[in-house]
Amino acid sequence: MTKNNSGLKAAILTMSFIQMATNAVSSILANIASEFPDASVTTIQYLMTFPNLMIVVVSVIAAGLAERISKRTLAATGLLLAVVSGILSFAVHGSILILYVWAGMLGIGVGLVVPMANSLISDYFQGNERDTMLGYQTGAANAGSMIMTYVGGVLATIAWQFDYLVYLLAIPGLILTLMFVPKQNVVTKDTVTAEKQKLKISAYEVSFCIVAAVYMLMFYLGPTNIALYFSEKQIGNTMTAGTASSLLLLGGVLMGFFFGKLAEKIGKHTITLGFVALFVGYTLIYIKGQLIPTYIGCLFVGMSNPLVMPQCMGSVVTEDKQRSTVMMSVVFAIANLGTFLAPGITMISKMVMHAETAASRFAFAGIVTGILACVSFVWIQVSNHKTKA
């Protein structure tokens, strides 16, 4: 391992800190709801996932830009936008609308950074080392979000807007990106072939886009409802809710270290295991309604993330570097569409459960993820059988 390779790994992991930066506001959603009482619960929840709508658009565009602009430049620009969005959200926050504007800026930044991080892994790492790095990258995303969420919860005890200063965590990634990411992109040898093939998405690749979207739709029910759940159950305060959100992300950090080894042993069934972890986590949170079981449930929910997303990303990688960049960007974009739509679970849950509480939403999510775990197991078994045949 050369110094430059070690530096490149450090750059990829630190730039990934902002991948789940929207989680940082999870602990202050109840505060924002109090600050703007005219806004509905769904409007407040969408403030957290609105950046993901921008990510959907920008991440796909970023894949095309990467053919003309260096990935280092795109990643650095995205990191800078994340920093600026945090500063502006802290300084100018007089209305829900302006908070949505700054949230959109954050989304543009993340939409530029994360596809480049995934693409750099595809460019410079192969085989199990690539799977391991994808696991580490997801773990780093959870670590960055965990730090932001916990520190944000602490800062929010001063005033809720202080939470946004945690986006300054993008600065180390910006510095290391400029230092260690190569100026020139890795290019495909047969560019013409790549140009012809990259827009043709197979049914196999579409299936992983769907899995990523459905997974993120269910996963983000946790971060968007945990603070509301704590307030509803009168468990602790803003800092306690911030700790719960941080534990959710800690689960992702810990599991990120094991994804490579698990993928070697059980292959695509890491996806099934991910949905099982969601089921266990949401069920624990709902059934007990107490601090410690809720904390444990949050850990399980977080552990699901590095089991599902790296598998979806790695499964669309091919020898064609340009195509891999495009496909990983597409998977990431579709996944973020699921994230953006996550607050919609509030309305669906209300219709199914005949209740409009955060607890009922966790109960609904437990039922759905239990079903998805079974469906994913059968789908992967069938898919593996067809591959062998």
GULUM-998151 format. One record per residue (C-alpha): y, x, z; residue in three letters. Coordinates in steps of 0.25 Angstrom, whole numbers, padded with zeros to 4 digits, always signed. Layout:
YXZAla/...
# end
This chain:
+0000+0000+0000Met/+0013+0006-0004Thr/+0026+0005+0003Lys/+0032-0003-0009Asn/+0020-0013-0008Asn/+0022-0014+0007Ser/+0036-0017+0004Gly/+0033-0027-0006Leu/+0024-0035+0003Lys/+0035-0035+0014Ala/+0045-0040+0004Ala/+0035-0051-0001Ile/+0032-0055+0014Leu/+0047-0055+0019Thr/+0052-0062+0007Met/+0042-0073+0010Ser/+0048-0076+0023Phe/+0057-0086+0017Ile/+0045-0094+0010Gln/+0045-0104+0021Met/+0059-0103+0025Ala/+0061-0118+0025Thr/+0053-0119+0037Asn/+0064-0112+0045Ala/+0071-0126+0046Val/+0059-0133+0051Ser/+0063-0131+0066Ser/+0077-0137+0063Ile/+0074-0149+0055Leu/+0076-0158+0068Ala/+0089-0151+0070Asn/+0094-0154+0056Ile/+0089-0168+0057Ala/+0098-0169+0070Ser/+0110-0162+0063Glu/+0109-0172+0051Phe/+0104-0185+0057Pro/+0107-0193+0044Asp/+0096-0185+0036Ala/+0082-0190+0036Ser/+0070-0183+0042Val/+0065-0181+0027Thr/+0078-0175+0023Thr/+0078-0165+0035Ile/+0064-0161+0031Gln/+0067-0159+0017Tyr/+0078-0149+0021Leu/+0066-0140+0025Met/+0059-0142+0012Thr/+0070-0143+0002Phe/+0070-0128-0001Pro/+0056-0130-0006Asn/+0061-0139-0017Leu/+0070-0127-0022Met/+0058-0118-0020Ile/+0050-0126-0030Val/+0060-0125-0041Val/+0065-0110-0038Val/+0051-0104-0036Ser/+0046-0109-0050Val/+0059-0104-0056Ile/+0057-0091-0048Ala/+0044-0088-0056Ala/+0052-0089-0069Gly/+0063-0080-0064Leu/+0053-0069-0059Ala/+0050-0067-0074Glu/+0065-0062-0076Arg/+0070-0058-0062Ile/+0063-0049-0052Ser/+0055-0055-0041Lys/+0063-0046-0031Arg/+0076-0052-0036Thr/+0071-0067-0035Leu/+0065-0065-0021Ala/+0078-0058-0016Ala/+0087-0069-0021Thr/+0078-0079-0015Gly/+0078-0072-0001Leu/+0093-0071-0002Leu/+0095-0086-0005Leu/+0086-0089+0008Ala/+0095-0080+0016Val/+0108-0087+0011Val/+0102-0101+0013Ser/+0100-0098+0027Gly/+0114-0093+0030Ile/+0120-0105+0023Leu/+0111-0115+0030Ser/+0115-0109+0043Phe/+0130-0109+0040Ala/+0132-0121+0031Val/+0124-0133+0036His/+0133-0145+0037Gly/+0124-0155+0030Ser/+0109-0157+0026Ile/+0114-0156+0011Leu/+0119-0142+0013Ile/+0106-0138+0021Leu/+0098-0143+0009Tyr/+0107-0133+0000Val/+0104-0121+0008Trp/+0089-0125+0009Ala/+0089-0126-0006Gly/+0094-0112-0007Met/+0083-0107+0003Leu/+0073-0114-0007Gly/+0078-0106-0019Ile/+0077-0093-0011Gly/+0063-0096-0007Val/+0059-0101-0021Gly/+0063-0087-0026Leu/+0057-0079-0015Val/+0043-0084-0013Val/+0038-0085-0028Pro/+0042-0070-0029Met/+0035-0067-0016Ala/+0022-0073-0021Asn/+0024-0067-0035Ser/+0026-0053-0029Leu/+0012-0055-0022Ile/+0006-0059-0035Ser/+0012-0047-0042Asp/+0008-0036-0032Tyr/-0004-0041-0025Phe/-0018-0045-0030Gln/-0031-0051-0025Gly/-0033-0053-0010Asn/-0020-0044-0007Glu/-0012-0055-0015Arg/-0019-0066-0006Asp/-0016-0058+0006Thr/-0001-0056+0002Met/+0000-0071-0001Leu/-0005-0074+0013Gly/+0005-0064+0019Tyr/+0016-0070+0010Gln/+0013-0084+0016Thr/+0012-0078+0030Gly/+0026-0071+0028Ala/+0032-0084+0023Ala/+0027-0091+0036Asn/+0031-0079+0044Ala/+0045-0080+0038Gly/+0046-0095+0040Ser/+0040-0094+0055Met/+0051-0084+0058Ile/+0062-0092+0052Met/+0057-0105+0059Thr/+0055-0099+0073Tyr/+0068-0091+0073Val/+0075-0103+0066Gly/+0070-0112+0077Gly/+0076-0103+0087Val/+0089-0101+0080Leu/+0090-0116+0079Ala/+0091-0117+0094Thr/+0106-0112+0092Ile/+0109-0122+0080Ala/+0099-0127+0069Trp/+0107-0120+0058Gln/+0103-0106+0064Phe/+0089-0109+0059Asp/+0094-0106+0045Tyr/+0097-0091+0048Leu/+0082-0088+0048Val/+0083-0088+0033Tyr/+0089-0074+0035Leu/+0074-0069+0036Leu/+0074-0068+0021Ala/+0083-0056+0022Ile/+0071-0046+0025Pro/+0064-0052+0013Gly/+0076-0050+0004Leu/+0077-0035+0009Ile/+0062-0032+0007Leu/+0062-0039-0007Thr/+0073-0030-0012Leu/+0067-0018-0007Met/+0052-0020-0011Phe/+0050-0030-0022Val/+0049-0023-0035Pro/+0061-0025-0044Lys/+0053-0028-0056Gln/+0043-0040-0057Asn/+0028-0038-0060Val/+0026-0043-0074Val/+0014-0049-0081Thr/+0008-0040-0092Lys/+0006-0052-0102Asp/+0020-0059-0100Thr/+0017-0068-0112Val/+0004-0073-0107Thr/+0010-0076-0093Ala/+0022-0083-0100Glu/+0012-0092-0107Lys/+0003-0095-0095Gln/+0012-0096-0083Lys/+0016-0110-0085Leu/+0002-0115-0087Lys/-0003-0120-0073Ile/-0018-0122-0071Ser/-0023-0134-0063Ala/-0029-0123-0054Tyr/-0015-0118-0051Glu/-0009-0132-0050Val/-0019-0135-0039Ser/-0013-0124-0030Phe/+0001-0129-0033Cys/-0003-0143-0028Ile/-0010-0137-0015Val/+0002-0128-0012Ala/+0011-0141-0013Ala/+0002-0150-0005Val/+0000-0139+0005Tyr/+0015-0136+0007Met/+0018-0151+0007Leu/+0009-0152+0020Met/+0012-0139+0026Phe/+0027-0142+0027Tyr/+0025-0154+0034Leu/+0024-0145+0046Gly/+0037-0137+0045Pro/+0045-0150+0041Thr/+0040-0158+0053Asn/+0037-0149+0064Ile/+0051-0149+0070Ala/+0052-0164+0069Leu/+0038-0165+0076Tyr/+0043-0157+0087Phe/+0055-0165+0089Ser/+0047-0178+0088Glu/+0037-0174+0098Lys/+0048-0167+0107Gln/+0041-0154+0107Ile/+0050-0143+0111Gly/+0063-0140+0103Asn/+0068-0134+0090Thr/+0063-0120+0094Met/+0049-0126+0097Thr/+0049-0133+0083Ala/+0053-0119+0077Gly/+0041-0113+0085Thr/+0031-0123+0079Ala/+0037-0121+0065Ser/+0035-0106+0067Ser/+0021-0107+0072Leu/+0018-0115+0059Leu/+0023-0103+0051Leu/+0016-0093+0060Leu/+0003-0099+0056Gly/+0006-0096+0042Gly/+0010-0082+0045Val/-0004-0079+0052Leu/-0012-0086+0042Met/-0005-0078+0031Gly/-0012-0065+0036Phe/-0026-0072+0033Phe/-0024-0079+0020Phe/-0029-0067+0012Gly/-0042-0066+0020Lys/-0044-0081+0020Leu/-0042-0082+0005Ala/-0052-0071+0003Glu/-0063-0079+0011Lys/-0060-0094+0008Ile/-0052-0093-0005Gly/-0044-0105-0008Lys/-0049-0113+0004His/-0037-0106+0012Thr/-0030-0119+0006Ile/-0040-0128+0013Thr/-0038-0120+0026Leu/-0023-0121+0025Gly/-0024-0137+0024Phe/-0034-0137+0036Val/-0023-0128+0044Ala/-0013-0139+0040Leu/-0022-0150+0045Phe/-0025-0143+0058Val/-0010-0140+0060Gly/-0004-0154+0057Tyr/-0015-0161+0065Thr/-0013-0152+0078Leu/+0002-0155+0077Ile/+0000-0170+0076Tyr/-0011-0172+0086Ile/-0005-0165+0098Lys/+0010-0166+0096Gly/+0011-0154+0107Gln/+0018-0141+0106Leu/+0006-0131+0106Ile/-0003-0139+0096Pro/+0009-0141+0087Thr/+0011-0126+0087Tyr/-0004-0124+0084Ile/-0003-0134+0073Gly/+0009-0127+0067Cys/+0001-0114+0066Leu/-0010-0121+0059Phe/+0000-0127+0049Val/+0006-0114+0046Gly/-0008-0107+0044Met/-0010-0116+0032Ser/+0001-0110+0024Asn/-0005-0096+0021Pro/-0018-0103+0018Leu/-0013-0112+0007Val/-0001-0106+0000Met/-0006-0092-0003Pro/-0019-0097-0009Gln/-0011-0107-0018Cys/-0002-0095-0022Met/-0013-0085-0024Gly/-0022-0095-0032Ser/-0012-0095-0044Val/-0010-0080-0045Val/-0015-0074-0058Thr/-0014-0060-0064Glu/-0002-0065-0072Asp/+0010-0061-0063Lys/+0020-0070-0070Gln/+0011-0082-0069Arg/+0007-0079-0055Ser/+0022-0079-0051Thr/+0024-0093-0058Val/+0012-0099-0052Met/+0015-0094-0038Met/+0029-0100-0039Ser/+0023-0113-0044Val/+0014-0114-0032Val/+0025-0110-0023Phe/+0035-0120-0030Ala/+0025-0132-0029Ile/+0021-0128-0014Ala/+0036-0129-0011Asn/+0037-0143-0018Leu/+0027-0147-0008Gly/+0035-0141+0003Thr/+0048-0148-0001Phe/+0040-0162-0002Leu/+0034-0160+0012Ala/+0044-0169+0019Pro/+0039-0180+0011Gly/+0027-0180+0020Ile/+0036-0187+0030Thr/+0037-0199+0021Met/+0022-0199+0017Ile/+0018-0197+0031Ser/+0026-0209+0035Lys/+0019-0218+0025Met/+0005-0213+0029Val/+0007-0211+0044Met/+0017-0223+0046His/+0025-0214+0055Ala/+0037-0205+0053Glu/+0035-0194+0063Thr/+0033-0179+0062Ala/+0019-0181+0069Ala/+0014-0191+0059Ser/+0018-0182+0048Arg/+0009-0171+0055Phe/-0002-0181+0056Ala/-0001-0185+0041Phe/-0001-0170+0037Ala/-0013-0167+0045Gly/-0021-0178+0038Ile/-0016-0174+0024Val/-0019-0159+0026Thr/-0033-0162+0032Gly/-0036-0170+0018Ile/-0029-0158+0010Leu/-0038-0148+0017Ala/-0051-0156+0013Cys/-0045-0158-0002Val/-0042-0143-0003Ser/-0056-0139+0001Phe/-0062-0148-0009Val/-0052-0143-0020Trp/-0055-0128-0017Ile/-0070-0130-0017Gln/-0069-0137-0030Val/-0060-0127-0036Ser/-0069-0115-0031Asn/-0081-0122-0037His/-0074-0123-0051Lys/-0070-0109-0050Thr/-0084-0104-0048Lys/-0089-0113-0059Ala/
# end
